[in-house]
Amino acid sequence: MENRKIKNENQAALLDMIEEKLKPNATLVNTIADGLDISLDAAYRRMRCDKLMDIDETIKLCRNFNISLDSIIGVTDKTHILSRYTPLDLTDMTAFLTFVQVASNSFENTKLAPEGEIIVSAIAIPIFNILPYRELTLFKLFSWNKSVYDFMGNYETFVKESGAIELLNKNYEKILENYHLTPSTEIWTDGTIDTVLRLLNYHLELKHFSDKESPLLLCKQLMELIDTLHEWAAKGTKGAKGASFKLYVSKTDFESQFVLFKSAKRSSCMVKLYTINGLGISDENFCKETERWLQKLIQRSVLISVASEVERNTFFDTQRQKVQSLIEKIKSDV
């Protein structure tokens, strides 16, 4: 932003961050005026830095735009980074909705940003690939709630009693829409789907399904997910608008799952924790190091989008065989 009379890097940085997060057709001056409940003239004076914002105004804008105050004042110690973490409990939907909304904003900001791209290292199936499948999404929530919060019922009871998916649908649909519209590069391994298969097998053995059709439906949805990814990889595009989709397969396992929201100006990333939670990190040095690690991982992996038809078919056939083996086990046990 130009023509700032007072040299104040912190205020300038905050205004720049807000400007990057503006939705289409929104103006910075109106956003500042509405956010602080001040006149347009007063907003212009703050934008030009004729007037310095006080601490209450700064905090209000940071909260409105989900910006860390520490990221404005600067942290020079490179051994410390700033992160966001929301403790999740489905008995308190407010916290979970906040977590999902923040994730949704990250996808939308990346879609709108110049040179926006999502880069993923997938040690497990990313949630945005699972979202189109209601029962599979609920299964992930059920497994997490069962292991962390000692949910006493079975899967069918959880599905029947849970209002989670209905409350979350709007944000989930937005995440899915923005994911389909944003170019992505994803690195999977031969074991990426194994996590959900192990969870299915675990809950089967503990008789956490009361209806034999439930695990079969989940397997069917896994097959549909694999078929969709196979189709995207063959075309090199995803979604109705044909956003770029690059799928790599790493021949070696890696231990960290990152979702890097990359843009020309500022990047952020999500580091996976537990079953569905994660740390949101916007620290510039950390994001740059994460991108370097991801690029090195890409160099050591095989691109199976568009090219490498034999490798692509072999990879997806192997995943289908794993799901089919579980289907046969379920039918045999029944």
Backbone as numpy.savetxt, mean C-alpha at the origin, in Angstrom:
# Nx Ny Nz CAx CAy CAz Cx Cy Cz
8.22 27.58 -4.64 7.38 28.76 -4.64 8.26 29.99 -4.64
7.97 30.99 -5.49 8.84 32.14 -5.69 8.36 33.35 -4.89
9.21 34.41 -4.85 8.89 35.70 -4.27 8.59 35.65 -2.78
9.31 34.83 -2.04 9.15 34.80 -0.59 10.10 35.81 0.01
9.56 36.76 0.79 10.37 37.86 1.30 11.20 37.45 2.51
10.61 36.65 3.37 11.30 36.23 4.58 11.95 34.89 4.32
13.23 34.78 4.64 13.94 33.53 4.45 13.56 32.58 5.57
12.65 31.66 5.29 12.23 30.67 6.28 12.05 29.34 5.59
13.09 28.51 5.64 13.09 27.26 4.91 12.04 26.29 5.43
11.76 26.35 6.73 10.78 25.41 7.29 9.37 25.71 6.77
8.99 26.98 6.76 7.66 27.34 6.26 7.57 27.06 4.76
8.64 27.38 4.05 8.67 27.11 2.61 8.53 25.62 2.33
9.22 24.80 3.13 9.14 23.34 2.94 7.73 22.83 3.18
7.07 23.34 4.24 5.70 22.92 4.54 4.76 23.28 3.39
4.88 24.51 2.88 4.02 24.94 1.78 4.25 24.10 0.52
5.52 23.76 0.26 5.83 22.92 -0.89 5.21 21.53 -0.74
5.30 20.95 0.48 4.71 19.63 0.71 3.20 19.66 0.54
2.56 20.71 1.03 1.11 20.83 0.88 0.75 20.94 -0.59
1.52 21.74 -1.33 1.24 21.94 -2.75 1.31 20.63 -3.52
2.26 19.77 -3.13 2.39 18.48 -3.80 1.19 17.57 -3.55
0.51 17.78 -2.41 -0.59 16.91 -2.03 -1.95 17.42 -2.50
-1.98 18.58 -3.13 -3.26 19.15 -3.55 -3.93 18.28 -4.59
-5.25 18.18 -4.49 -6.02 17.44 -5.48 -6.19 18.29 -6.73
-6.51 17.67 -7.86 -6.71 18.44 -9.10 -7.74 19.55 -8.90
-7.47 20.70 -9.49 -8.35 21.87 -9.46 -8.34 22.60 -8.11
-7.60 22.08 -7.13 -7.48 22.79 -5.85 -6.33 23.79 -5.94
-6.48 24.93 -5.28 -5.43 25.95 -5.26 -4.84 26.04 -3.87
-3.56 26.38 -3.83 -2.88 26.46 -2.54 -3.47 27.56 -1.67
-3.76 28.72 -2.26 -4.25 29.84 -1.46 -5.59 29.50 -0.81
-6.50 28.89 -1.56 -7.80 28.51 -0.98 -7.63 27.43 0.08
-6.70 26.51 -0.17 -6.45 25.43 0.79 -5.93 25.99 2.11
-4.99 26.93 2.05 -4.44 27.55 3.26 -5.52 28.36 3.97
-6.28 29.14 3.19 -7.33 29.98 3.78 -8.38 29.12 4.49
-8.83 28.05 3.83 -9.84 27.18 4.43 -9.28 26.42 5.63
-8.04 25.94 5.49 -7.45 25.15 6.56 -7.21 25.94 7.83
-6.89 27.22 7.68 -6.59 28.06 8.85 -7.74 29.01 9.19
-8.80 28.96 8.38 -9.96 29.84 8.59 -9.53 31.31 8.60
-8.82 31.70 7.55 -8.35 33.06 7.41 -8.74 33.58 6.02
-8.55 34.86 5.79 -8.90 35.45 4.51 -7.89 35.05 3.43
-8.26 35.25 2.17 -7.35 34.96 1.07 -6.11 35.84 1.15
-6.30 37.12 1.54 -5.15 38.02 1.66 -4.18 37.52 2.73
-4.73 37.05 3.86 -3.87 36.52 4.93 -3.15 35.26 4.47
-3.85 34.44 3.66 -3.23 33.22 3.14 -2.09 33.57 2.19
-2.30 34.57 1.32 -1.24 35.00 0.40 -0.01 35.48 1.16
-0.23 36.21 2.27 0.92 36.72 3.04 1.73 35.58 3.64
1.06 34.50 4.02 1.78 33.35 4.55 2.50 32.60 3.41
1.87 32.54 2.24 2.50 31.88 1.10 3.76 32.63 0.65
3.73 33.96 0.71 4.90 34.75 0.33 5.91 34.83 1.46
5.51 34.32 2.64 6.34 34.41 3.84 6.49 35.86 4.31
5.54 36.74 3.92 5.47 38.05 4.56 5.10 37.88 6.02
4.32 36.84 6.28 3.84 36.53 7.62 4.23 35.10 7.96
4.93 34.93 9.08 5.32 33.59 9.52 4.16 32.93 10.26
3.93 31.66 9.99 2.88 30.92 10.67 3.32 30.59 12.09
2.37 30.68 13.03 2.70 30.30 14.40 2.61 28.78 14.55
2.93 28.30 15.73 3.01 26.85 15.94 1.65 26.18 15.77
0.57 26.86 16.23 -0.76 26.27 16.11 -1.18 26.14 14.65
-0.87 27.15 13.84 -1.20 27.08 12.42 -0.41 25.98 11.73
0.85 25.87 12.09 1.70 24.84 11.48 1.18 23.44 11.82
0.84 23.23 13.09 0.34 21.93 13.52 -0.97 21.60 12.81
-1.86 22.60 12.67 -3.15 22.37 12.02 -2.96 21.92 10.57
-2.06 22.59 9.85 -1.83 22.23 8.45 -1.16 20.86 8.34
-0.23 20.58 9.26 0.42 19.27 9.25 -0.59 18.15 9.45
-1.53 18.37 10.38 -2.55 17.35 10.63 -3.49 17.21 9.44
-3.86 18.32 8.84 -4.78 18.27 7.69 -4.21 17.50 6.52
-2.87 17.55 6.37 -2.24 16.94 5.20 -1.35 15.75 5.56
-1.50 15.28 6.81 -0.75 14.10 7.23 0.75 14.28 6.98
1.26 15.42 7.44 2.68 15.74 7.30 3.30 15.74 8.70
4.42 15.07 8.85 5.10 15.04 10.13 5.75 16.39 10.42
5.50 16.91 11.63 6.11 18.18 12.02 7.63 18.06 12.05
8.13 16.89 12.47 9.58 16.68 12.50 10.19 16.76 11.11
9.42 16.36 10.09 9.96 16.42 8.73 10.09 17.86 8.25
9.35 18.78 8.88 9.45 20.20 8.52 10.67 20.83 9.16
10.87 20.60 10.46 11.98 21.25 11.16 13.31 20.57 10.84
13.24 19.34 10.31 14.46 18.67 9.88 15.10 17.86 10.99
15.50 16.66 10.67 16.24 15.80 11.60 17.58 15.50 10.95
18.64 16.01 11.55 19.95 15.89 10.92 20.67 14.60 11.27
20.24 13.93 12.34 20.88 12.69 12.75 20.46 11.58 11.80
21.37 11.10 10.96 21.03 10.11 9.95 20.78 8.72 10.52
21.04 8.54 11.82 20.76 7.24 12.43 19.31 7.14 12.90
18.54 8.23 12.77 17.14 8.23 13.16 16.28 8.61 11.95
15.14 7.94 11.80 14.22 8.28 10.73 12.82 8.46 11.32
12.00 9.20 10.61 10.62 9.43 11.01 9.73 8.40 10.34
8.75 7.89 11.08 7.83 6.92 10.49 6.44 7.10 11.08
5.44 6.55 10.37 4.06 6.55 10.85 3.68 5.11 11.17
2.99 4.94 12.28 2.51 3.61 12.64 1.19 3.75 13.37
0.21 2.99 12.92 -1.12 3.01 13.54 -1.41 1.65 14.14
-1.46 1.53 15.47 -1.85 0.25 16.07 -3.25 -0.11 15.60
-3.44 -1.35 15.16 -4.71 -1.74 14.56 -5.46 -2.73 15.43
-6.76 -2.52 15.51 -7.64 -3.41 16.25 -9.01 -3.29 15.61
-9.54 -4.39 15.07 -10.83 -4.32 14.39 -11.97 -4.03 15.35
-11.73 -4.08 16.66 -12.76 -3.65 17.60 -12.82 -2.12 17.65
-11.78 -1.46 17.13 -11.78 0.00 17.01 -11.56 0.35 15.54
-12.66 0.47 14.81 -12.57 0.67 13.38 -11.98 2.04 13.02
-12.02 2.99 13.97 -11.50 4.33 13.68 -10.03 4.27 13.32
-9.25 3.54 14.11 -7.81 3.44 13.85 -7.54 2.73 12.53
-8.29 1.67 12.27 -8.07 0.92 11.04 -8.45 1.74 9.81
-9.54 2.49 9.91 -9.96 3.34 8.81 -8.91 4.43 8.53
-8.31 4.95 9.60 -7.24 5.95 9.44 -6.06 5.34 8.70
-5.67 4.13 9.09 -4.56 3.43 8.44 -4.83 3.23 6.95
-6.04 2.78 6.63 -6.39 2.52 5.23 -6.47 3.82 4.44
-6.98 4.88 5.09 -7.07 6.18 4.41 -5.69 6.71 4.06
-4.73 6.57 4.99 -3.35 7.01 4.72 -2.78 6.23 3.54
-3.01 4.91 3.52 -2.52 4.10 2.40 -3.18 4.54 1.10
-4.48 4.82 1.17 -5.20 5.27 -0.02 -4.62 6.58 -0.54
-4.29 7.50 0.37 -3.71 8.78 -0.04 -2.36 8.58 -0.73
-1.57 7.63 -0.23 -0.26 7.36 -0.84 -0.41 6.91 -2.28
-1.38 6.04 -2.54 -1.61 5.58 -3.90 -2.09 6.73 -4.79
-3.01 7.54 -4.26 -3.55 8.63 -5.08 -2.48 9.68 -5.38
-1.67 10.03 -4.38 -0.62 11.02 -4.59 0.39 10.53 -5.63
0.69 9.24 -5.61 1.64 8.68 -6.58 1.05 8.69 -7.97
-0.24 8.38 -8.08 -0.89 8.41 -9.39 -0.84 9.81 -10.00
-1.01 10.84 -9.16 -1.07 12.22 -9.65 0.31 12.84 -9.84
1.34 12.27 -9.21 2.67 12.88 -9.23 3.36 12.69 -10.58
4.19 13.66 -10.98 5.02 13.48 -12.19 5.94 12.27 -12.02
5.98 11.42 -13.03 6.80 10.21 -13.00 6.46 9.29 -11.83
5.20 9.31 -11.42 4.77 8.47 -10.30 4.85 6.99 -10.65
5.34 6.19 -9.72 5.49 4.75 -9.94 5.49 4.04 -8.60
4.94 2.83 -8.59 4.97 1.98 -7.40 5.97 0.86 -7.65
6.90 0.65 -6.71 7.85 -0.45 -6.80 7.65 -1.33 -5.57
7.47 -2.63 -5.79 7.11 -3.53 -4.70 8.06 -4.72 -4.64
8.50 -5.05 -3.45 9.17 -6.34 -3.23 8.19 -7.21 -2.45
7.69 -8.26 -3.07 6.56 -9.00 -2.53 7.00 -10.34 -1.94
7.22 -10.37 -0.62 7.46 -11.65 0.03 6.14 -12.37 0.28
5.04 -11.62 0.23 3.69 -12.17 0.30 2.84 -11.39 -0.70
1.67 -11.92 -1.03 0.83 -11.25 -2.02 0.44 -9.88 -1.48
0.76 -8.80 -2.18 0.39 -7.46 -1.72 -1.12 -7.32 -1.58
-1.54 -6.53 -0.60 -2.96 -6.41 -0.30 -3.74 -5.85 -1.49
-3.10 -4.99 -2.31 -3.85 -4.41 -3.42 -4.12 -5.44 -4.52
-3.42 -6.56 -4.53 -3.76 -7.64 -5.45 -4.91 -8.49 -4.91
-5.08 -8.48 -3.59 -6.11 -9.29 -2.94 -7.45 -8.56 -2.88
-7.42 -7.23 -2.88 -8.63 -6.44 -2.65 -9.80 -6.75 -3.57
-9.60 -7.14 -4.85 -10.78 -7.43 -5.68 -11.61 -8.62 -5.19
-11.06 -9.40 -4.25 -11.71 -10.63 -3.81 -12.16 -10.47 -2.36
-13.45 -10.28 -2.18 -14.00 -9.94 -0.87 -13.66 -11.00 0.19
-13.94 -12.26 -0.13 -13.73 -13.32 0.87 -12.24 -13.50 1.20
-11.38 -13.35 0.20 -9.95 -13.47 0.44 -9.44 -12.31 1.29
-9.96 -11.12 1.04 -9.61 -9.95 1.86 -10.05 -10.17 3.30
-11.27 -10.66 3.47 -11.76 -10.93 4.82 -10.97 -12.04 5.50
-10.49 -13.01 4.72 -9.68 -14.07 5.31 -8.39 -13.51 5.90
-7.75 -12.55 5.19 -6.55 -11.93 5.72 -6.86 -11.20 7.04
-7.99 -10.49 7.07 -8.39 -9.79 8.30 -8.72 -10.78 9.41
-9.38 -11.87 9.05 -9.73 -12.91 10.03 -8.47 -13.51 10.64
-7.51 -13.89 9.81 -6.30 -14.53 10.29 -5.53 -13.61 11.23
-5.46 -12.34 10.85 -4.77 -11.35 11.69 -5.50 -11.17 13.01
-6.83 -11.05 12.96 -7.61 -10.86 14.18 -7.56 -12.09 15.07
-7.47 -13.26 14.45 -7.42 -14.51 15.20 -6.08 -14.64 15.95
-5.00 -14.28 15.27 -3.68 -14.48 15.86 -3.29 -13.38 16.83
-3.74 -12.16 16.58 -3.30 -11.03 17.41 -4.31 -10.70 18.51
-5.60 -10.79 18.18 -6.62 -10.35 19.14 -7.50 -11.49 19.64
-7.06 -12.72 19.40 -7.72 -13.90 19.97 -9.21 -13.97 19.64
-9.56 -13.67 18.40 -10.95 -13.82 17.99 -11.38 -15.27 18.20
-12.51 -15.47 18.85 -12.90 -16.81 19.29 -13.71 -17.59 18.25
-14.30 -16.91 17.29 -15.16 -17.60 16.34 -14.40 -18.18 15.16
-15.13 -18.81 14.24 -14.51 -19.35 13.04 -14.60 -18.31 11.91
-14.11 -18.70 10.74 -14.06 -17.76 9.62 -15.47 -17.29 9.22
-16.40 -18.22 9.16 -17.75 -17.86 8.74 -18.41 -16.89 9.72
-18.14 -17.09 11.02 -18.68 -16.17 12.03 -18.08 -14.78 11.85
-16.79 -14.74 11.58 -16.12 -13.46 11.35 -16.73 -12.73 10.17
-16.96 -13.46 9.07 -17.54 -12.85 7.87 -18.94 -12.33 8.17
-19.71 -13.11 8.91 -21.09 -12.74 9.20 -21.17 -11.53 10.13
-20.29 -11.48 11.12 -20.37 -10.44 12.14 -19.59 -9.18 11.78
-18.64 -9.31 10.88 -17.75 -8.19 10.61 -18.41 -7.16 9.71
-18.41 -5.93 10.18 -18.83 -4.81 9.33 -17.64 -4.14 8.70
-16.46 -4.74 8.90 -15.22 -4.10 8.46 -15.20 -3.83 6.97
-15.53 -4.85 6.18 -15.36 -4.71 4.74 -16.31 -3.67 4.17
-17.52 -3.56 4.76 -18.45 -2.57 4.26 -17.95 -1.15 4.57
-17.41 -0.94 5.78 -16.88 0.37 6.14 -15.64 0.72 5.33
-14.89 -0.30 4.95 -13.63 -0.07 4.26 -13.77 -0.03 2.74
-14.92 -0.45 2.24 -15.08 -0.61 0.80 -14.69 0.62 0.00
-15.12 1.79 0.45 -14.85 3.01 -0.30 -13.36 3.24 -0.46
-12.61 3.10 0.65 -11.16 3.29 0.58 -10.49 2.17 -0.21
-10.96 0.94 -0.03 -10.39 -0.18 -0.77 -10.58 0.02 -2.27
-11.77 0.46 -2.66 -12.03 0.69 -4.08 -11.13 1.79 -4.63
-10.87 2.82 -3.80 -10.00 3.91 -4.24 -8.57 3.43 -4.39
-8.09 2.62 -3.44 -6.74 2.06 -3.54 -6.62 1.23 -4.82
-7.61 0.39 -5.06 -7.58 -0.49 -6.23 -7.59 0.33 -7.53
-8.45 1.35 -7.56 -8.54 2.20 -8.75 -7.20 2.88 -9.03
-6.59 3.47 -7.99 -5.33 4.17 -8.18 -4.18 3.22 -8.50
-4.21 2.02 -7.93 -3.20 1.01 -8.26 -3.29 0.64 -9.73
-4.50 0.48 -10.24 -4.68 0.13 -11.65 -4.24 1.25 -12.58
-4.26 2.50 -12.10 -3.93 3.64 -12.95 -2.47 4.09 -12.81
-1.73 3.48 -11.90 -0.35 3.89 -11.64 0.63 2.83 -12.13
1.64 3.20 -12.93 2.65 2.22 -13.34 3.27 1.53 -12.13
3.49 0.24 -12.24 4.10 -0.48 -11.12 5.14 -1.47 -11.60
6.17 -1.63 -10.78 7.19 -2.65 -10.97 7.16 -3.53 -9.74
6.96 -4.82 -9.92 6.79 -5.73 -8.79 7.76 -6.89 -8.90
8.40 -7.19 -7.78 9.34 -8.31 -7.71 8.73 -9.39 -6.82
8.42 -10.52 -7.41 7.87 -11.67 -6.68 8.93 -12.76 -6.61
8.65 -13.79 -5.84 9.49 -14.98 -5.81 8.60 -16.20 -6.03
9.21 -17.36 -6.17 8.42 -18.59 -6.28 7.59 -18.85 -5.04
7.94 -18.19 -3.93 7.23 -18.43 -2.67 6.31 -17.32 -2.25
6.04 -16.35 -3.12 5.22 -15.19 -2.72 3.82 -15.60 -2.29
3.20 -16.58 -2.98 1.84 -16.96 -2.59 1.83 -17.97 -1.44
3.01 -18.46 -1.05 3.06 -19.52 -0.03 2.52 -19.07 1.32
2.68 -17.78 1.65 2.23 -17.28 2.95 0.73 -17.50 3.11
-0.06 -17.11 2.12 -1.51 -17.28 2.24 -1.90 -18.75 2.17
-1.14 -19.56 1.43 -1.43 -20.99 1.39 -1.16 -21.63 2.75
-0.07 -21.20 3.39 0.23 -21.73 4.74 -0.85 -21.32 5.74
-1.33 -20.08 5.62 -2.40 -19.63 6.51 -3.67 -20.45 6.29
-4.00 -20.70 5.05 -5.17 -21.52 4.75 -5.03 -22.91 5.35
-3.87 -23.51 5.15 -3.63 -24.85 5.67 -3.68 -24.87 7.19
-3.11 -23.84 7.81 -3.11 -23.73 9.27 -4.54 -23.67 9.82
-5.35 -22.83 9.25 -6.73 -22.69 9.75 -7.57 -23.91 9.40
-7.23 -24.61 8.33 -7.90 -25.86 8.03 -7.62 -26.91 9.10
-6.36 -27.04 9.46 -5.97 -28.06 10.44 -6.58 -27.78 11.81
-6.75 -26.48 12.13 -7.35 -26.12 13.42 -8.87 -26.04 13.35
-9.43 -26.43 12.20 -10.89 -26.47 12.00 -11.54 -25.12 12.25
-10.94 -24.09 11.66 -11.48 -22.74 11.78 -12.46 -22.41 10.66
-12.82 -23.42 9.86 -13.87 -23.27 8.85 -15.02 -24.20 9.22
-16.23 -23.69 9.25 -17.38 -24.55 9.54 -18.04 -25.05 8.26
-17.73 -24.41 7.14 -18.30 -24.79 5.85 -17.17 -25.19 4.92
-17.22 -26.42 4.41 -16.14 -26.91 3.55 -16.01 -26.10 2.26
-17.08 -25.38 1.89 -17.03 -24.58 0.66 -16.20 -23.31 0.83
-16.03 -22.86 2.06 -15.30 -21.59 2.29 -13.85 -21.67 1.84
-13.06 -22.66 2.30 -11.67 -22.72 1.82 -11.57 -22.99 0.32
-12.57 -23.72 -0.23 -12.56 -23.95 -1.68 -12.80 -22.65 -2.45
-13.67 -21.80 -1.91 -13.91 -20.50 -2.53 -12.65 -19.64 -2.48
-11.94 -19.68 -1.34 -10.71 -18.90 -1.21 -9.66 -19.38 -2.22
-9.59 -20.69 -2.41 -8.66 -21.23 -3.41 -9.06 -20.81 -4.82
-10.36 -20.80 -5.08 -10.84 -20.37 -6.39 -10.44 -18.92 -6.65
-10.57 -18.07 -5.63 -10.20 -16.67 -5.79 -8.69 -16.51 -5.97
-7.91 -17.36 -5.30 -6.47 -17.34 -5.52 -6.14 -17.70 -6.97
-6.83 -18.66 -7.51 -6.64 -19.04 -8.92 -6.97 -17.86 -9.84
-8.06 -17.15 -9.54 -8.44 -15.99 -10.34 -7.39 -14.89 -10.25
-6.84 -14.70 -9.06 -5.79 -13.71 -8.87 -4.56 -14.07 -9.73
-4.18 -15.33 -9.70 -3.03 -15.79 -10.50 -3.30 -15.59 -11.99
-4.51 -15.93 -12.43 -4.86 -15.76 -13.84 -4.78 -14.29 -14.26
-5.26 -13.40 -13.39 -5.22 -11.97 -13.70 -3.79 -11.48 -13.83
-2.93 -11.86 -12.89 -1.52 -11.45 -12.95 -0.84 -12.01 -14.20
-1.18 -13.24 -14.55 -0.62 -13.86 -15.76 -1.00 -13.05 -16.99
-2.26 -12.64 -17.04 -2.74 -11.84 -18.17 -2.02 -10.50 -18.23
-1.89 -9.83 -17.08 -1.18 -8.54 -17.03 0.27 -8.70 -17.48
0.90 -9.75 -16.97 2.32 -9.96 -17.30 2.50 -10.21 -18.79
1.57 -10.95 -19.40 1.67 -11.22 -20.83 1.55 -9.94 -21.65
0.67 -9.03 -21.21 0.46 -7.78 -21.94 1.45 -6.68 -21.54
1.93 -6.75 -20.29 2.80 -5.69 -19.78 2.01 -4.48 -19.32
0.69 -4.64 -19.21 -0.17 -3.56 -18.73 -1.21 -4.13 -17.78
-1.84 -3.24 -17.01 -2.85 -3.67 -16.05 -4.03 -2.70 -16.08
-5.18 -3.19 -15.64 -6.35 -2.33 -15.54 -6.92 -1.93 -16.88
-8.08 -1.26 -16.82 -8.78 -0.88 -18.04 -8.03 0.18 -18.84
-7.23 1.02 -18.16 -6.52 2.11 -18.83 -5.14 1.69 -19.33
-4.72 0.49 -19.00 -3.45 -0.02 -19.53 -2.21 0.61 -18.94
-2.20 0.82 -17.62 -0.99 1.33 -16.96 0.11 0.28 -17.05
1.36 0.75 -17.09 2.50 -0.17 -17.22 2.58 -1.13 -16.03
2.85 -2.39 -16.34 2.99 -3.43 -15.31 4.22 -4.27 -15.63
5.24 -4.16 -14.80 6.46 -4.94 -14.97 6.56 -5.93 -13.81
6.61 -7.20 -14.15 6.70 -8.24 -13.13 8.03 -8.97 -13.25
8.78 -8.97 -12.17 10.06 -9.68 -12.10 9.92 -10.84 -11.13
10.69 -11.87 -11.36 10.76 -13.00 -10.43 12.19 -13.13 -9.94
12.36 -13.04 -8.64 13.68 -13.21 -8.03 13.91 -14.70 -7.76
15.07 -15.17 -8.14 15.40 -16.58 -7.92 15.84 -16.84 -6.48
16.09 -15.79 -5.75 16.44 -15.92 -4.34 15.39 -15.22 -3.50
15.15 -15.74 -2.31 14.19 -15.12 -1.41 14.80 -13.86 -0.79
13.95 -12.88 -0.55 14.38 -11.69 0.19 13.48 -11.56 1.40
13.94 -10.87 2.41 13.26 -10.93 3.71 12.41 -9.71 4.02
12.40 -8.70 3.16 11.67 -7.47 3.46 10.66 -7.17 2.37
9.48 -6.73 2.80 8.46 -6.33 1.84 8.31 -4.81 1.90
8.61 -4.17 0.78 8.50 -2.72 0.67 7.49 -2.38 -0.43
6.76 -1.30 -0.21 6.01 -0.66 -1.28 6.56 0.76 -1.36
7.30 1.06 -2.42 7.90 2.38 -2.61 6.99 3.20 -3.51
6.51 4.32 -2.98 5.69 5.25 -3.75 6.64 6.32 -4.29
7.05 6.14 -5.53 8.11 6.96 -6.11 7.53 8.08 -6.98
8.12 9.27 -6.85 7.75 10.38 -7.73 8.99 11.21 -8.02
8.87 12.14 -8.95 10.03 12.95 -9.35 10.50 13.84 -8.22
9.56 14.30 -7.36 9.93 15.25 -6.31 10.18 14.60 -4.95
9.26 13.74 -4.53 9.36 13.20 -3.18 8.80 11.79 -3.14
9.48 10.89 -2.47 9.03 9.50 -2.38 8.69 9.15 -0.94
7.92 8.10 -0.79 7.64 7.54 0.53 7.55 6.04 0.38
7.57 5.32 1.48 7.46 3.87 1.37 6.71 3.28 2.55
6.19 2.10 2.33 5.53 1.32 3.36 6.33 0.05 3.58
6.70 -0.20 4.84 7.43 -1.41 5.21 6.45 -2.34 5.89
6.24 -3.52 5.36 5.22 -4.43 5.87 5.57 -4.94 7.27
4.56 -4.93 8.14 4.67 -5.50 9.48 3.50 -6.44 9.72
3.76 -7.55 10.38 2.71 -8.48 10.76 1.93 -8.93 9.51
0.63 -9.16 9.66 -0.14 -9.68 8.53 -0.55 -8.59 7.56
-1.05 -7.46 8.07 -1.54 -6.42 7.17 -1.03 -5.02 7.51
-0.39 -4.85 8.64 0.03 -3.51 9.06 1.37 -3.15 8.45
1.81 -1.91 8.70 3.09 -1.50 8.17 3.54 -0.16 8.72
4.80 0.15 8.52 5.37 1.46 8.87 5.36 2.34 7.63
4.85 3.55 7.76 4.91 4.51 6.67 6.11 5.43 6.89
7.01 5.50 5.92 8.25 6.25 6.08 8.43 7.21 4.91
8.68 8.49 5.24 8.90 9.50 4.20 10.31 10.06 4.23
11.16 9.54 5.11 12.53 10.03 5.22 13.24 9.90 3.87
13.79 11.01 3.39 14.36 11.03 2.05 15.53 10.06 1.89
16.43 10.03 2.87 17.59 9.14 2.77 17.16 7.67 2.79
16.20 7.36 3.66 15.72 5.98 3.75 15.07 5.56 2.44
14.25 6.43 1.85 13.57 6.11 0.60 14.57 5.92 -0.54
15.61 6.75 -0.56 16.63 6.61 -1.60 17.38 5.29 -1.44
17.70 4.93 -0.20 18.40 3.66 0.03 17.50 2.48 -0.33
16.21 2.60 0.00 15.26 1.56 -0.36 15.17 1.39 -1.87
15.13 2.51 -2.58 15.08 2.44 -4.04 16.33 1.79 -4.61
17.49 2.12 -4.05 18.74 1.49 -4.52 18.69 -0.02 -4.31
18.21 -0.44 -3.14 18.09 -1.88 -2.85 17.14 -2.55 -3.83
16.00 -1.90 -4.09 15.02 -2.46 -5.02 15.58 -2.56 -6.43
16.32 -1.54 -6.86 16.90 -1.57 -8.20 17.94 -2.68 -8.33
18.73 -2.90 -7.28 19.70 -4.01 -7.29 18.96 -5.35 -7.35
17.84 -5.44 -6.61 17.05 -6.66 -6.62 16.48 -6.92 -8.01
16.04 -5.85 -8.67 15.52 -5.97 -10.03 16.59 -6.49 -10.99
17.81 -5.97 -10.84 18.90 -6.39 -11.72 19.21 -7.87 -11.58
18.95 -8.44 -10.40 19.25 -9.86 -10.16 18.04 -10.75 -10.43
16.95 -10.15 -10.92 15.72 -10.91 -11.14 15.43 -11.05 -12.63
14.45 -11.90 -12.95 14.10 -12.15 -14.35 12.79 -11.43 -14.67
12.81 -10.60 -15.71 11.60 -9.92 -16.16 10.73 -10.92 -16.91
9.48 -11.13 -16.44 8.59 -12.07 -17.13 7.39 -11.35 -17.74
7.39 -10.02 -17.71 6.35 -9.26 -18.40 6.72 -9.09 -19.86
5.79 -9.43 -20.75 5.94 -9.33 -22.20 7.00 -10.31 -22.70
8.25 -10.16 -22.25 9.33 -11.06 -22.66 9.30 -12.34 -21.83
10.22 -13.25 -22.14 10.43 -14.48 -21.35 9.14 -15.29 -21.19
8.51 -15.62 -22.31 7.24 -16.34 -22.26 7.36 -17.69 -21.56
8.44 -18.42 -21.82 8.61 -19.73 -21.19 8.71 -19.58 -19.67
9.56 -18.65 -19.22 9.71 -18.43 -17.78 8.39 -17.96 -17.16
7.67 -17.11 -17.89 6.39 -16.60 -17.38 5.39 -17.74 -17.19
5.23 -18.57 -18.21 4.27 -19.67 -18.12 4.67 -20.66 -17.03
5.97 -20.93 -16.93 6.45 -21.86 -15.89 6.14 -21.32 -14.51
6.39 -20.03 -14.29 6.14 -19.42 -12.98 4.67 -19.55 -12.60
3.77 -19.14 -13.48 2.36 -19.14 -13.13 1.79 -20.55 -13.05
2.28 -21.46 -13.87 1.82 -22.85 -13.78 2.21 -23.45 -12.43
3.40 -23.09 -11.95 3.85 -23.58 -10.64 2.93 -23.08 -9.53
2.52 -21.80 -9.62 1.64 -21.24 -8.60 0.27 -21.92 -8.63
-0.23 -22.18 -9.83 -1.52 -22.87 -9.95 -1.45 -24.27 -9.36
-0.34 -24.96 -9.60 -0.18 -26.32 -9.07 -0.22 -26.33 -7.54
0.37 -25.29 -6.92 0.34 -25.20 -5.47 -1.09 -25.07 -4.95
-1.86 -24.20 -5.59 -3.24 -24.01 -5.16 -4.05 -25.28 -5.43
-3.81 -25.92 -6.58 -4.53 -27.14 -6.91 -4.24 -28.25 -5.90
-3.01 -28.32 -5.44 -2.65 -29.33 -4.43 -3.43 -29.12 -3.14
-3.61 -27.84 -2.76 -4.38 -27.55 -1.56 -5.86 -27.90 -1.77
-6.38 -27.60 -2.96 -7.77 -27.94 -3.27 -7.99 -29.45 -3.13
-7.06 -30.23 -3.66 -7.18 -31.69 -3.59 -7.11 -32.17 -2.14
-6.28 -31.52 -1.35 -6.18 -31.90 0.07 -7.50 -31.60 0.79
-8.08 -30.42 0.50 -9.35 -30.04 1.13 -10.43 -31.06 0.79
-10.53 -31.41 -0.48 -11.55 -32.37 -0.92 -11.31 -33.75 -0.32
-10.03 -34.12 -0.21 -9.70 -35.43 0.37 -10.08 -35.49 1.84
-9.78 -34.40 2.58 -10.09 -34.36 4.01 -11.59 -34.41 4.22
-12.34 -33.75 3.35 -13.80 -33.75 3.48 -14.34 -35.16 3.23
